[in-house]
Amino acid sequence: MDQRHRSSEPKDNRKSSDNYEKENINFHILSPQPQRKGLLPRVQRMRDREKKTLILDLDETLVHSSFDKWKWDIELPITMDNQNHIVYVKIRPRAIDFLRKITKYYEVAIFTASVANYADPLIEKLDTNNYGFYKLFREDWTYNGNYIKDISRLGRDLKDCIIVDNLAKSYANQPENGIPILSWYDDPRDKELDLMFPLLIMLSKVKDVRKYVKRMVRKDKISYGIVNSLFANKPEFKEILKKISAIRNCKKSPNKSIKNNKENQPIVANEQAKSSKK
């Protein structure tokens, strides 16, 4: 979804000439919300015992959604402000496969800026293995002038936590735990999750993820040269590094029309924002 919802700064109401901007909807509540205590259960489920915790963003990381009818994978009926809507959701290439496999290595939560009546049923549809992803919504963010996904509130040791998000400012409180991913809107050639998966496998086996993440992330981008230098001396990762190299070599250039949309933010709450101003 577009990214305008994620900032607490005043919104510019001028419409962009970009076609992408015309279809953006904001699925997010714009006012501070009450927080829950302890975002995750204190004790890990048996199948997740001894695993590290992976927090995944939803919009523009796993999916892109629109109220405009387009080539969609999921047609999602929702109710907002007592009105029925249909949200059309496109799933990022290989996201379903990624979600199926990553639970072997991590306890997984999906932490979104979106409201629950949109995100909750969508996450259920993405959970094709019936894993039972933990779901965290807008009310679980921390507000301190900006909205932050404060993962210190998860109830997990930060040395064992990784957050993957297309907006680095979302994890500004714990940048050493954050792995950036390029925003995705509709590029069918996208291979970011193909690259992310082997990287996460390696990080699942280290003692403290922060020591690695803070070295491999440079200016909100993953430096795969540094990734290679960090893991090259570990024989057990030899084949994984080869796989990463192969994916990078065959990776096509991003679609220029969507390449630099970092400041576009998630979608369904503009409608709620408009209603609140009436």
Secondary structure as UniProt FT lines:
FT   HELIX           4..6
FT   HELIX           19..23
FT   HELIX           46..48
FT   TURN            49..50
FT   STRAND          52..56
FT   TURN            60..62
FT   STRAND          63..66
FT   STRAND          74..80
FT   TURN            81..82
FT   STRAND          83..91
FT   TURN            93..94
FT   HELIX           95..102
FT   TURN            103..105
FT   STRAND          106..111
FT   HELIX           116..126
FT   TURN            128..129
FT   STRAND          134..136
FT   HELIX           138..140
FT   STRAND          142..143
FT   STRAND          147..148
FT   HELIX           151..154
FT   HELIX           158..160
FT   STRAND          161..165
FT   HELIX           168..171
FT   TURN            172..173
FT   HELIX           175..177
FT   STRAND          178..180
FT   TURN            188..189
FT   HELIX           192..203
FT   TURN            204..205
FT   HELIX           209..216
FT   STRAND          217..218
FT   TURN            219..220
FT   STRAND          221..222
FT   HELIX           224..231
FT   TURN            232..233
FT   HELIX           235..237
FT   HELIX           238..250
FT   TURN            256..260
FT   TURN            262..263
FT   TURN            268..269
FT   HELIX           270..277
//
